[in-house]
Amino acid sequence: MAVPRCTLLPLPDHQVSFQVDGAERLRWHFGPQYPRPFFYPLAGPASGRSLTRMGHPGAPNHDHHRSVWFGHEKVSGVNFWGDATAARVRQAEWLAYQDGDAEAVMAVRLVWADGHDPKPLLEQELFAAVIPGPDGETFVELQSVFRPVAAQLEFGKTNFGFLAVRVAKPISAFFGGGTLTNSGGDVGEPAIFGKPAAWVDTSGEQAGGHREGVTYFDHPSNPGHPTAWHVREDGWMGASACFGGPRTTTRNEPLTLRYLLHAHRGPLDAKRADEAFRAFGKRPGFELVKAPAKHTAYGVRRKG
């Protein structure tokens, strides 16, 4: 039996490596020493270095900025964004690790607890897929279903939530001379901050003269699409689902959010980004199914 191109490798210390042709493209960290799980590194296709970083380059009070992660500042009034509170996001169980030639998909169940009540406020079913692109590029597709434990739950109005991306210092605009661009052709933090867009990109130059970047896409099915963006020239991108106001989710109608990250070679190609956005919009989402094979509890498939 041939080994699939895209594979998942569980590792010690609560980590999972996403690999393409035996080389790591992305890694998931869910150890209990962290307030919430995160992805690091996200390999650049030109440099091989991570396109994301751990923490802010110049602000020690931003150590909660762990590369690529999920959080929200106001979950029924509880702060799941910073590290100063008792609120924690924990991986309760992994549901599926699925290899394949076209993509490798991980499905996990996360619980969000305020640190005081043993009963969590929220469950997050997360699907994370690594899809190989041309010339060593990587697409990371993320789908989350947020389901409250109670009948309903409010995510308050805030810039902070849900998917956060802290890019590497060399490609950030302020620290490395990189460029922030959105789908409307706007450039720079003042022009992009708070403005709706289908996608936002940060591109720059890594060590050795390697030009590359990350494009972050908001799926057209997401509530409020195109979303408003919280961006900073210091290397921060976030699709702000609650920028314009609060959102309520219920157990019967949970909140589903889909995002895509493209680790691309070279400077931003806006035409390619638009094509990737249209393809993402047409691609079915994920669902968990009972696996037909022996020794496997669940499988993942594309809906439809």
C-alpha positions as CSV (number, residue, x, y, z in Angstrom):
1,M,0.0,0.0,0.0
2,A,1.4,3.4,-1.0
3,V,2.0,6.0,1.7
4,P,-0.3,9.0,1.1
5,R,1.3,12.4,0.3
6,C,-0.3,14.1,3.3
7,T,0.0,12.6,6.7
8,L,-0.5,13.3,10.4
9,L,2.1,12.3,12.9
10,P,1.1,12.4,16.7
11,L,4.2,13.4,18.7
12,P,5.1,13.4,22.4
13,D,4.3,16.4,24.6
14,H,0.8,16.9,23.1
15,Q,1.7,17.7,19.6
16,V,0.6,16.7,16.1
17,S,2.7,17.2,12.9
18,F,1.1,17.9,9.6
19,Q,3.4,16.6,6.8
20,V,3.5,16.6,3.0
21,D,5.9,14.2,1.4
22,G,7.5,13.6,4.8
23,A,8.3,17.2,5.5
24,E,6.4,19.2,8.2
25,R,4.2,22.0,7.0
26,L,2.3,22.7,10.3
27,R,2.3,21.6,13.9
28,W,-0.6,21.5,16.5
29,H,0.2,22.1,20.2
30,F,-2.4,21.3,22.8
31,G,-0.4,20.8,26.0
32,P,-2.0,21.6,29.4
33,Q,0.8,24.1,30.1
34,Y,-0.8,26.5,27.6
35,P,-4.0,28.5,28.2
36,R,-5.2,27.4,24.7
37,P,-4.0,25.3,21.9
38,F,-2.2,26.7,18.8
39,F,-0.5,26.0,15.5
40,Y,3.3,26.6,15.2
41,P,5.2,26.6,12.9
42,L,3.6,27.3,9.5
43,A,6.4,26.6,7.1
44,G,7.2,29.1,4.4
45,P,7.5,27.6,0.9
46,A,10.5,29.6,-0.1
47,S,12.6,29.9,3.1
48,G,11.4,26.8,5.1
49,R,11.2,29.2,8.1
50,S,8.0,29.7,9.9
51,L,5.7,32.4,8.6
52,T,4.3,32.9,12.1
53,R,5.9,33.6,15.4
54,M,5.3,33.1,19.1
55,G,4.6,36.4,20.8
56,H,4.8,40.0,19.8
57,P,8.3,41.2,18.8
58,G,8.2,44.3,21.0
59,A,5.5,43.8,23.7
60,P,5.9,41.3,26.5
61,N,2.2,41.7,27.5
62,H,1.3,40.0,24.2
63,D,2.7,36.5,24.9
64,H,-0.8,35.2,24.4
65,H,-0.1,35.7,20.7
66,R,0.9,32.2,19.9
67,S,1.3,32.0,16.2
68,V,-2.2,30.8,15.0
69,W,-4.9,30.2,17.6
70,F,-8.6,30.5,18.5
71,G,-9.9,32.7,21.2
72,H,-12.5,35.4,22.0
73,E,-12.5,38.3,24.4
74,K,-16.1,38.1,25.5
75,V,-17.8,34.7,25.9
76,S,-20.8,35.4,28.1
77,G,-18.6,38.1,29.6
78,V,-15.6,35.8,30.1
79,N,-12.2,36.7,28.6
80,F,-10.8,33.8,26.6
81,W,-8.3,36.0,24.8
82,G,-5.5,37.1,27.2
83,D,-3.5,34.9,29.6
84,A,-4.3,36.9,32.7
85,T,-7.6,35.2,33.4
86,A,-8.5,31.8,34.7
87,A,-10.4,30.9,31.4
88,R,-8.9,28.0,29.5
89,V,-9.4,26.2,26.2
90,R,-8.5,22.5,26.4
91,Q,-8.5,19.6,23.9
92,A,-10.9,17.1,25.4
93,E,-10.2,14.4,22.7
94,W,-9.0,13.9,19.2
95,L,-11.7,12.5,17.0
96,A,-10.0,11.6,13.7
97,Y,-6.6,11.7,12.1
98,Q,-7.1,11.2,8.3
99,D,-4.2,10.9,5.8
100,G,-4.7,11.3,2.0
101,D,-3.0,12.3,-1.2
102,A,-5.1,15.5,-1.5
103,E,-5.2,16.6,2.2
104,A,-4.6,15.5,5.7
105,V,-7.4,16.3,8.2
106,M,-7.4,16.4,12.0
107,A,-10.7,16.6,13.9
108,V,-10.6,17.4,17.6
109,R,-13.1,18.5,20.3
110,L,-12.1,21.5,22.4
111,V,-13.8,22.7,25.6
112,W,-13.9,26.4,26.8
113,A,-14.1,26.7,30.6
114,D,-14.1,29.8,32.7
115,G,-11.7,28.3,35.3
116,H,-14.3,28.5,38.2
117,D,-17.2,26.3,37.1
118,P,-16.1,22.7,36.2
119,K,-18.8,22.7,33.6
120,P,-17.5,24.3,30.3
121,L,-19.3,27.2,28.7
122,L,-18.7,26.0,25.2
123,E,-17.5,23.1,23.0
124,Q,-15.6,23.7,19.8
125,E,-15.4,21.0,17.1
126,L,-12.4,21.8,15.1
127,F,-11.4,20.4,11.7
128,A,-7.9,21.3,10.5
129,A,-6.7,20.3,7.0
130,V,-3.3,20.8,5.3
131,I,-3.6,20.9,1.5
132,P,-0.5,21.0,-0.6
133,G,-0.2,23.7,-3.2
134,P,2.3,24.2,-6.0
135,D,6.1,24.8,-5.4
136,G,5.9,23.8,-1.7
137,E,3.0,26.1,-0.9
138,T,0.5,25.1,1.8
139,F,-3.2,25.8,2.3
140,V,-4.5,25.4,5.9
141,E,-8.3,25.0,6.0
142,L,-9.9,25.5,9.4
143,Q,-13.6,24.8,10.2
144,S,-15.0,25.3,13.7
145,V,-18.4,24.6,15.1
146,F,-19.0,26.4,18.4
147,R,-21.8,24.9,20.5
148,P,-22.8,26.2,23.9
149,V,-23.3,23.8,26.8
150,A,-26.4,25.9,27.8
151,A,-29.3,26.6,25.5
152,Q,-27.6,29.7,24.2
153,L,-24.6,31.9,24.6
154,E,-23.5,35.4,23.6
155,F,-20.2,36.3,22.0
156,G,-19.9,40.0,22.9
157,K,-18.9,42.9,20.6
158,T,-15.1,42.9,20.3
159,N,-12.2,43.1,17.8
160,F,-10.7,40.0,19.4
161,G,-12.0,36.7,18.0
162,F,-12.1,34.1,16.7
163,L,-9.1,33.1,14.6
164,A,-5.8,35.0,15.3
165,V,-2.6,35.1,13.2
166,R,0.7,36.6,14.4
167,V,3.1,36.6,11.5
168,A,6.9,36.3,11.7
169,K,8.8,39.4,12.5
170,P,10.7,39.6,9.1
171,I,7.4,39.8,7.1
172,S,5.6,42.2,9.4
173,A,5.2,45.8,8.1
174,F,6.7,47.6,11.1
175,F,9.5,45.2,12.1
176,G,10.4,43.8,8.8
177,G,9.2,46.0,6.0
178,G,6.5,43.7,4.8
179,T,3.2,44.8,3.3
180,L,-0.4,44.4,4.5
181,T,-3.0,44.2,1.6
182,N,-6.7,43.3,1.5
183,S,-9.0,42.0,-1.2
184,G,-10.1,45.5,-2.2
185,G,-6.5,46.6,-3.0
186,D,-6.1,48.7,0.2
187,V,-2.6,48.7,1.6
188,G,-1.5,49.3,5.2
189,E,-3.1,49.3,8.7
190,P,-5.0,52.6,8.5
191,A,-6.7,51.7,5.2
192,I,-7.5,48.1,6.2
193,F,-8.4,48.2,9.9
194,G,-12.1,47.7,10.6
195,K,-12.9,47.5,6.8
196,P,-14.8,44.5,5.4
197,A,-12.8,42.3,3.0
198,A,-12.8,38.8,1.7
199,W,-9.2,38.3,2.5
200,V,-6.1,40.0,4.0
201,D,-2.5,39.3,3.2
202,T,0.9,39.9,4.9
203,S,3.9,39.4,2.6
204,G,7.6,40.2,3.0
205,E,11.2,38.9,2.9
206,Q,12.6,36.2,5.1
207,A,16.3,35.7,5.8
208,G,18.2,34.8,2.7
209,G,16.2,37.0,0.4
210,H,13.2,34.6,0.3
211,R,10.0,36.5,-0.4
212,E,6.8,34.8,0.8
213,G,3.7,35.5,2.9
214,V,0.3,34.5,4.3
215,T,-3.1,35.2,2.9
216,Y,-6.0,34.8,5.3
217,F,-9.5,34.2,3.8
218,D,-13.0,34.6,5.3
219,H,-15.4,32.0,3.9
220,P,-18.5,33.5,2.2
221,S,-20.8,31.3,4.3
222,N,-19.5,32.9,7.6
223,P,-22.0,35.2,9.3
224,G,-21.4,38.8,8.4
225,H,-19.2,38.0,5.4
226,P,-17.2,39.9,4.3
227,T,-16.0,40.4,7.8
228,A,-14.3,43.4,9.3
229,W,-10.6,42.9,10.0
230,H,-8.4,43.7,13.0
231,V,-4.9,44.3,11.6
232,R,-1.7,45.8,12.9
233,E,1.4,46.8,11.1
234,D,3.4,45.0,13.8
235,G,2.4,41.7,12.3
236,W,-1.2,40.9,13.4
237,M,-4.2,39.7,11.4
238,G,-7.6,38.7,12.7
239,A,-11.0,38.3,11.1
240,S,-13.3,40.0,13.6
241,A,-16.6,38.2,13.6
242,C,-18.0,40.4,16.4
243,F,-16.5,43.7,15.3
244,G,-19.9,45.2,14.5
245,G,-21.8,43.7,17.4
246,P,-22.5,40.6,19.5
247,R,-23.5,37.2,18.1
248,T,-25.6,34.6,19.8
249,T,-25.2,30.9,19.3
250,T,-27.5,28.1,20.4
251,R,-27.2,24.4,20.9
252,N,-29.7,23.8,18.1
253,E,-28.1,26.3,15.7
254,P,-24.4,26.5,16.6
255,L,-22.0,29.0,15.1
256,T,-19.9,27.6,12.3
257,L,-16.9,29.5,11.0
258,R,-14.6,28.6,8.1
259,Y,-11.2,30.1,7.4
260,L,-8.3,29.4,5.0
261,L,-4.6,30.3,5.3
262,H,-2.4,30.2,2.3
263,A,1.4,30.1,2.9
264,H,2.5,31.4,-0.5
265,R,5.8,31.8,-2.4
266,G,6.8,35.3,-3.6
267,P,4.9,38.6,-3.0
268,L,1.1,38.7,-3.0
269,D,-0.5,37.9,-6.3
270,A,-4.0,39.4,-5.9
271,K,-5.4,37.5,-8.9
272,R,-4.2,34.2,-7.4
273,A,-5.7,35.2,-4.1
274,D,-9.1,35.9,-5.7
275,E,-9.0,32.6,-7.4
276,A,-8.2,30.8,-4.1
277,F,-11.0,32.6,-2.5
278,R,-13.5,31.5,-5.2
279,A,-12.3,27.9,-4.9
280,F,-12.6,28.0,-1.1
281,G,-16.1,29.3,-1.4
282,K,-17.2,26.4,-3.6
283,R,-15.4,23.7,-1.5
284,P,-17.8,21.7,0.8
285,G,-17.1,21.8,4.5
286,F,-16.2,18.9,6.7
287,E,-18.3,16.5,8.6
288,L,-17.5,13.7,11.0
289,V,-18.8,10.2,10.1
290,K,-18.6,6.8,11.6
291,A,-15.6,5.1,10.0
292,P,-16.4,2.0,8.0
293,A,-12.9,0.6,8.5
294,K,-11.8,-1.6,11.4
295,H,-9.9,-0.2,14.3
296,T,-11.1,3.4,13.6
297,A,-13.9,5.2,15.4
298,Y,-14.5,8.2,13.1
299,G,-13.7,9.4,9.6
300,V,-13.9,12.8,8.0
301,R,-15.5,13.6,4.7
302,R,-16.5,16.6,2.7
303,K,-20.2,17.4,2.9
304,G,-22.3,16.6,-0.1
